[in-house]
Amino acid sequence: MKDPTDGKRTLGLHRPALLAAASAAMVTAYFLLPLHLLGPHRPLLSWLLFVAGLALVAVGLLVQIQYVLTDRTGTTPAWMIAGLMCLTILLFAAAYFVLARQRGEFIGLRTRVDALYFTVVTLATVGYGDISPSGQTARVLTLLQLLYSFVFLTAGATTLSRLLRVRIARHGREAAGRPES
């Protein structure tokens, strides 16, 4: 079934441009948010915000995955999943940056760029060793990122690839003038 929103503009922008703008806004917010207000002097608030952010992203991902699996029309799960994956990376980077302000938690993590770099390197399971979690809390947070990524980001990426395969096959059938099966 053809998605009725295919090819439509959202807020005057094509969806890729909207995703790029949203991602740029999220990255800008990451670099501008007053993260110094969080950390060891407000541990409960820090953890509550982090866990709430991850929970909201997880729910958002699960809803979008459900839309793909049920072939729900009128939705844009591919763009939402990509945006939520970007937000996940930034949430973990912010948590690492805040946690690195505690003595003994990280070796080599000093800036927001370091935190973002460490998050992506961890996500890719590359692990160059130039930044490493040395404290117990940092190690637990890194394990949490690995588990969260394994469950939610892998499910999101798998769903995106499934959606892409279905749409490519659908486009091929339509281009050949064959009815959809």
BADOFI-188082 format. One record per residue (C-alpha): residue number from 0; residue in three letters; x, y negated, z negated. Coordinates in pm, whole numbers, plus 50000, padded with zeros to 5 digits. Layout:
// BADOFI-188082
<finu><n>NUM</n><res>ALA</res><x>X</x><y>Y</y><z>Z</z></finu>
...
//
This chain:
// BADOFI-188082
<finu><n>0</n><res>MET</res><x>50000</x><y>50000</y><z>50000</z></finu>
<finu><n>1</n><res>LYS</res><x>50136</x><y>49660</y><z>50095</z></finu>
<finu><n>2</n><res>ASP</res><x>50217</x><y>49421</y><z>49812</z></finu>
<finu><n>3</n><res>PRO</res><x>49996</x><y>49111</y><z>49868</z></finu>
<finu><n>4</n><res>THR</res><x>50264</x><y>48887</y><z>49718</z></finu>
<finu><n>5</n><res>ASP</res><x>50535</x><y>48996</y><z>49965</z></finu>
<finu><n>6</n><res>GLY</res><x>50670</x><y>48697</y><z>50148</z></finu>
<finu><n>7</n><res>LYS</res><x>50481</x><y>48445</y><z>49935</z></finu>
<finu><n>8</n><res>ARG</res><x>50653</x><y>48159</y><z>49767</z></finu>
<finu><n>9</n><res>THR</res><x>50650</x><y>48112</y><z>49390</z></finu>
<finu><n>10</n><res>LEU</res><x>50653</x><y>47752</y><z>49267</z></finu>
<finu><n>11</n><res>GLY</res><x>50764</x><y>47649</y><z>49615</z></finu>
<finu><n>12</n><res>LEU</res><x>51068</x><y>47878</y><z>49608</z></finu>
<finu><n>13</n><res>HIS</res><x>51136</x><y>48220</y><z>49751</z></finu>
<finu><n>14</n><res>ARG</res><x>51178</x><y>48481</y><z>49479</z></finu>
<finu><n>15</n><res>PRO</res><x>51556</x><y>48523</y><z>49527</z></finu>
<finu><n>16</n><res>ALA</res><x>51600</x><y>48148</y><z>49483</z></finu>
<finu><n>17</n><res>LEU</res><x>51373</x><y>48153</y><z>49179</z></finu>
<finu><n>18</n><res>LEU</res><x>51573</x><y>48440</y><z>49026</z></finu>
<finu><n>19</n><res>ALA</res><x>51898</x><y>48256</y><z>49097</z></finu>
<finu><n>20</n><res>ALA</res><x>51759</x><y>47940</y><z>48936</z></finu>
<finu><n>21</n><res>ALA</res><x>51631</x><y>48134</y><z>48632</z></finu>
<finu><n>22</n><res>SER</res><x>51965</x><y>48313</y><z>48595</z></finu>
<finu><n>23</n><res>ALA</res><x>52153</x><y>47984</y><z>48621</z></finu>
<finu><n>24</n><res>ALA</res><x>51922</x><y>47836</y><z>48356</z></finu>
<finu><n>25</n><res>MET</res><x>51983</x><y>48134</y><z>48126</z></finu>
<finu><n>26</n><res>VAL</res><x>52361</x><y>48113</y><z>48169</z></finu>
<finu><n>27</n><res>THR</res><x>52351</x><y>47736</y><z>48111</z></finu>
<finu><n>28</n><res>ALA</res><x>52144</x><y>47791</y><z>47795</z></finu>
<finu><n>29</n><res>TYR</res><x>52395</x><y>48052</y><z>47678</z></finu>
<finu><n>30</n><res>PHE</res><x>52675</x><y>47799</y><z>47705</z></finu>
<finu><n>31</n><res>LEU</res><x>52476</x><y>47511</y><z>47552</z></finu>
<finu><n>32</n><res>LEU</res><x>52279</x><y>47673</y><z>47269</z></finu>
<finu><n>33</n><res>PRO</res><x>52407</x><y>47579</y><z>46922</z></finu>
<finu><n>34</n><res>LEU</res><x>52521</x><y>47929</y><z>46832</z></finu>
<finu><n>35</n><res>HIS</res><x>52735</x><y>47783</y><z>46554</z></finu>
<finu><n>36</n><res>LEU</res><x>52411</x><y>47755</y><z>46355</z></finu>
<finu><n>37</n><res>LEU</res><x>52398</x><y>48135</y><z>46340</z></finu>
<finu><n>38</n><res>GLY</res><x>52644</x><y>48381</y><z>46196</z></finu>
<finu><n>39</n><res>PRO</res><x>52775</x><y>48474</y><z>45854</z></finu>
<finu><n>40</n><res>HIS</res><x>52608</x><y>48182</y><z>45674</z></finu>
<finu><n>41</n><res>ARG</res><x>52265</x><y>48287</y><z>45816</z></finu>
<finu><n>42</n><res>PRO</res><x>52288</x><y>48663</y><z>45868</z></finu>
<finu><n>43</n><res>LEU</res><x>51916</x><y>48740</y><z>45833</z></finu>
<finu><n>44</n><res>LEU</res><x>51813</x><y>48475</y><z>46085</z></finu>
<finu><n>45</n><res>SER</res><x>52093</x><y>48582</y><z>46321</z></finu>
<finu><n>46</n><res>TRP</res><x>51995</x><y>48948</y><z>46319</z></finu>
<finu><n>47</n><res>LEU</res><x>51622</x><y>48874</y><z>46338</z></finu>
<finu><n>48</n><res>LEU</res><x>51668</x><y>48656</y><z>46647</z></finu>
<finu><n>49</n><res>PHE</res><x>51893</x><y>48915</y><z>46811</z></finu>
<finu><n>50</n><res>VAL</res><x>51666</x><y>49213</y><z>46739</z></finu>
<finu><n>51</n><res>ALA</res><x>51355</x><y>49016</y><z>46841</z></finu>
<finu><n>52</n><res>GLY</res><x>51524</x><y>48915</y><z>47167</z></finu>
<finu><n>53</n><res>LEU</res><x>51623</x><y>49274</y><z>47246</z></finu>
<finu><n>54</n><res>ALA</res><x>51275</x><y>49401</y><z>47156</z></finu>
<finu><n>55</n><res>LEU</res><x>51109</x><y>49146</y><z>47384</z></finu>
<finu><n>56</n><res>VAL</res><x>51341</x><y>49233</y><z>47670</z></finu>
<finu><n>57</n><res>ALA</res><x>51280</x><y>49607</y><z>47614</z></finu>
<finu><n>58</n><res>VAL</res><x>50902</x><y>49556</y><z>47620</z></finu>
<finu><n>59</n><res>GLY</res><x>50934</x><y>49340</y><z>47930</z></finu>
<finu><n>60</n><res>LEU</res><x>51144</x><y>49604</y><z>48105</z></finu>
<finu><n>61</n><res>LEU</res><x>50903</x><y>49882</y><z>48012</z></finu>
<finu><n>62</n><res>VAL</res><x>50606</x><y>49684</y><z>48142</z></finu>
<finu><n>63</n><res>GLN</res><x>50781</x><y>49612</y><z>48471</z></finu>
<finu><n>64</n><res>ILE</res><x>50889</x><y>49976</y><z>48504</z></finu>
<finu><n>65</n><res>GLN</res><x>50527</x><y>50078</y><z>48450</z></finu>
<finu><n>66</n><res>TYR</res><x>50421</x><y>49840</y><z>48728</z></finu>
<finu><n>67</n><res>VAL</res><x>50662</x><y>50009</y><z>48967</z></finu>
<finu><n>68</n><res>LEU</res><x>50564</x><y>50362</y><z>48867</z></finu>
<finu><n>69</n><res>THR</res><x>50192</x><y>50286</y><z>48906</z></finu>
<finu><n>70</n><res>ASP</res><x>50250</x><y>50086</y><z>49227</z></finu>
<finu><n>71</n><res>ARG</res><x>50062</x><y>49792</y><z>49080</z></finu>
<finu><n>72</n><res>THR</res><x>49992</x><y>49525</y><z>49339</z></finu>
<finu><n>73</n><res>GLY</res><x>50022</x><y>49155</y><z>49273</z></finu>
<finu><n>74</n><res>THR</res><x>50332</x><y>49196</y><z>49056</z></finu>
<finu><n>75</n><res>THR</res><x>50699</x><y>49120</y><z>49115</z></finu>
<finu><n>76</n><res>PRO</res><x>50878</x><y>49382</y><z>48905</z></finu>
<finu><n>77</n><res>ALA</res><x>51205</x><y>49377</y><z>49098</z></finu>
<finu><n>78</n><res>TRP</res><x>51267</x><y>49011</y><z>49021</z></finu>
<finu><n>79</n><res>MET</res><x>51151</x><y>49042</y><z>48662</z></finu>
<finu><n>80</n><res>ILE</res><x>51371</x><y>49347</y><z>48598</z></finu>
<finu><n>81</n><res>ALA</res><x>51675</x><y>49170</y><z>48741</z></finu>
<finu><n>82</n><res>GLY</res><x>51608</x><y>48863</y><z>48526</z></finu>
<finu><n>83</n><res>LEU</res><x>51556</x><y>49073</y><z>48213</z></finu>
<finu><n>84</n><res>MET</res><x>51883</x><y>49258</y><z>48279</z></finu>
<finu><n>85</n><res>CYS</res><x>52062</x><y>48923</y><z>48301</z></finu>
<finu><n>86</n><res>LEU</res><x>51898</x><y>48814</y><z>47975</z></finu>
<finu><n>87</n><res>THR</res><x>52012</x><y>49136</y><z>47805</z></finu>
<finu><n>88</n><res>ILE</res><x>52374</x><y>49065</y><z>47898</z></finu>
<finu><n>89</n><res>LEU</res><x>52347</x><y>48711</y><z>47763</z></finu>
<finu><n>90</n><res>LEU</res><x>52185</x><y>48827</y><z>47437</z></finu>
<finu><n>91</n><res>PHE</res><x>52470</x><y>49068</y><z>47369</z></finu>
<finu><n>92</n><res>ALA</res><x>52729</x><y>48807</y><z>47468</z></finu>
<finu><n>93</n><res>ALA</res><x>52573</x><y>48557</y><z>47225</z></finu>
<finu><n>94</n><res>ALA</res><x>52570</x><y>48819</y><z>46949</z></finu>
<finu><n>95</n><res>TYR</res><x>52938</x><y>48901</y><z>47010</z></finu>
<finu><n>96</n><res>PHE</res><x>53031</x><y>48533</y><z>47012</z></finu>
<finu><n>97</n><res>VAL</res><x>52847</x><y>48471</y><z>46683</z></finu>
<finu><n>98</n><res>LEU</res><x>52991</x><y>48784</y><z>46523</z></finu>
<finu><n>99</n><res>ALA</res><x>53346</x><y>48699</y><z>46636</z></finu>
<finu><n>100</n><res>ARG</res><x>53337</x><y>48397</y><z>46405</z></finu>
<finu><n>101</n><res>GLN</res><x>53360</x><y>48642</y><z>46114</z></finu>
<finu><n>102</n><res>ARG</res><x>53715</x><y>48725</y><z>46026</z></finu>
<finu><n>103</n><res>GLY</res><x>53831</x><y>49072</y><z>46129</z></finu>
<finu><n>104</n><res>GLU</res><x>53537</x><y>49164</y><z>46355</z></finu>
<finu><n>105</n><res>PHE</res><x>53703</x><y>49117</y><z>46696</z></finu>
<finu><n>106</n><res>ILE</res><x>54054</x><y>49102</y><z>46833</z></finu>
<finu><n>107</n><res>GLY</res><x>54089</x><y>48862</y><z>47126</z></finu>
<finu><n>108</n><res>LEU</res><x>53734</x><y>48725</y><z>47136</z></finu>
<finu><n>109</n><res>ARG</res><x>53742</x><y>48348</y><z>47083</z></finu>
<finu><n>110</n><res>THR</res><x>53519</x><y>48179</y><z>47340</z></finu>
<finu><n>111</n><res>ARG</res><x>53179</x><y>48227</y><z>47499</z></finu>
<finu><n>112</n><res>VAL</res><x>53353</x><y>48328</y><z>47820</z></finu>
<finu><n>113</n><res>ASP</res><x>53542</x><y>48594</y><z>47621</z></finu>
<finu><n>114</n><res>ALA</res><x>53210</x><y>48720</y><z>47481</z></finu>
<finu><n>115</n><res>LEU</res><x>53046</x><y>48732</y><z>47823</z></finu>
<finu><n>116</n><res>TYR</res><x>53352</x><y>48905</y><z>47968</z></finu>
<finu><n>117</n><res>PHE</res><x>53354</x><y>49162</y><z>47686</z></finu>
<finu><n>118</n><res>THR</res><x>52981</x><y>49228</y><z>47735</z></finu>
<finu><n>119</n><res>VAL</res><x>53019</x><y>49294</y><z>48107</z></finu>
<finu><n>120</n><res>VAL</res><x>53334</x><y>49505</y><z>48058</z></finu>
<finu><n>121</n><res>THR</res><x>53151</x><y>49710</y><z>47794</z></finu>
<finu><n>122</n><res>LEU</res><x>52844</x><y>49743</y><z>48017</z></finu>
<finu><n>123</n><res>ALA</res><x>53065</x><y>49867</y><z>48299</z></finu>
<finu><n>124</n><res>THR</res><x>53245</x><y>50098</y><z>48051</z></finu>
<finu><n>125</n><res>VAL</res><x>53578</x><y>49972</y><z>48183</z></finu>
<finu><n>126</n><res>GLY</res><x>53735</x><y>49872</y><z>47851</z></finu>
<finu><n>127</n><res>TYR</res><x>54058</x><y>49694</y><z>47938</z></finu>
<finu><n>128</n><res>GLY</res><x>54159</x><y>49668</y><z>47572</z></finu>
<finu><n>129</n><res>ASP</res><x>54239</x><y>49297</y><z>47571</z></finu>
<finu><n>130</n><res>ILE</res><x>53930</x><y>49235</y><z>47355</z></finu>
<finu><n>131</n><res>SER</res><x>53827</x><y>49497</y><z>47105</z></finu>
<finu><n>132</n><res>PRO</res><x>53588</x><y>49533</y><z>46814</z></finu>
<finu><n>133</n><res>SER</res><x>53790</x><y>49584</y><z>46498</z></finu>
<finu><n>134</n><res>GLY</res><x>53529</x><y>49540</y><z>46226</z></finu>
<finu><n>135</n><res>GLN</res><x>53253</x><y>49785</y><z>46144</z></finu>
<finu><n>136</n><res>THR</res><x>52972</x><y>49544</y><z>46237</z></finu>
<finu><n>137</n><res>ALA</res><x>53134</x><y>49467</y><z>46573</z></finu>
<finu><n>138</n><res>ARG</res><x>53172</x><y>49838</y><z>46643</z></finu>
<finu><n>139</n><res>VAL</res><x>52808</x><y>49906</y><z>46553</z></finu>
<finu><n>140</n><res>LEU</res><x>52699</x><y>49619</y><z>46778</z></finu>
<finu><n>141</n><res>THR</res><x>52911</x><y>49757</y><z>47063</z></finu>
<finu><n>142</n><res>LEU</res><x>52757</x><y>50102</y><z>47013</z></finu>
<finu><n>143</n><res>LEU</res><x>52414</x><y>49940</y><z>47013</z></finu>
<finu><n>144</n><res>GLN</res><x>52493</x><y>49772</y><z>47345</z></finu>
<finu><n>145</n><res>LEU</res><x>52605</x><y>50102</y><z>47496</z></finu>
<finu><n>146</n><res>LEU</res><x>52290</x><y>50281</y><z>47377</z></finu>
<finu><n>147</n><res>TYR</res><x>52058</x><y>49996</y><z>47475</z></finu>
<finu><n>148</n><res>SER</res><x>52221</x><y>49977</y><z>47817</z></finu>
<finu><n>149</n><res>PHE</res><x>52202</x><y>50352</y><z>47861</z></finu>
<finu><n>150</n><res>VAL</res><x>51829</x><y>50361</y><z>47785</z></finu>
<finu><n>151</n><res>PHE</res><x>51683</x><y>50031</y><z>47905</z></finu>
<finu><n>152</n><res>LEU</res><x>51922</x><y>49895</y><z>48166</z></finu>
<finu><n>153</n><res>THR</res><x>51966</x><y>50236</y><z>48328</z></finu>
<finu><n>154</n><res>ALA</res><x>51587</x><y>50276</y><z>48341</z></finu>
<finu><n>155</n><res>GLY</res><x>51560</x><y>49929</y><z>48493</z></finu>
<finu><n>156</n><res>ALA</res><x>51832</x><y>49993</y><z>48750</z></finu>
<finu><n>157</n><res>THR</res><x>51682</x><y>50332</y><z>48841</z></finu>
<finu><n>158</n><res>THR</res><x>51342</x><y>50170</y><z>48884</z></finu>
<finu><n>159</n><res>LEU</res><x>51490</x><y>49896</y><z>49103</z></finu>
<finu><n>160</n><res>SER</res><x>51655</x><y>50154</y><z>49328</z></finu>
<finu><n>161</n><res>ARG</res><x>51330</x><y>50354</y><z>49347</z></finu>
<finu><n>162</n><res>LEU</res><x>51136</x><y>50041</y><z>49439</z></finu>
<finu><n>163</n><res>LEU</res><x>51393</x><y>49952</y><z>49704</z></finu>
<finu><n>164</n><res>ARG</res><x>51379</x><y>50302</y><z>49858</z></finu>
<finu><n>165</n><res>VAL</res><x>50998</x><y>50294</y><z>49869</z></finu>
<finu><n>166</n><res>ARG</res><x>50990</x><y>49947</y><z>50026</z></finu>
<finu><n>167</n><res>ILE</res><x>51254</x><y>50036</y><z>50285</z></finu>
<finu><n>168</n><res>ALA</res><x>51063</x><y>50351</y><z>50379</z></finu>
<finu><n>169</n><res>ARG</res><x>50734</x><y>50154</y><z>50394</z></finu>
<finu><n>170</n><res>HIS</res><x>50894</x><y>49885</y><z>50609</z></finu>
<finu><n>171</n><res>GLY</res><x>51036</x><y>50152</y><z>50841</z></finu>
<finu><n>172</n><res>ARG</res><x>50692</x><y>50313</y><z>50885</z></finu>
<finu><n>173</n><res>GLU</res><x>50527</x><y>49976</y><z>50947</z></finu>
<finu><n>174</n><res>ALA</res><x>50795</x><y>49876</y><z>51198</z></finu>
<finu><n>175</n><res>ALA</res><x>50744</x><y>50204</y><z>51383</z></finu>
<finu><n>176</n><res>GLY</res><x>50368</x><y>50143</y><z>51386</z></finu>
<finu><n>177</n><res>ARG</res><x>50293</x><y>50456</y><z>51186</z></finu>
<finu><n>178</n><res>PRO</res><x>50030</x><y>50453</y><z>50917</z></finu>
<finu><n>179</n><res>GLU</res><x>50139</x><y>50470</y><z>50557</z></finu>
<finu><n>180</n><res>SER</res><x>50130</x><y>50814</y><z>50399</z></finu>
//
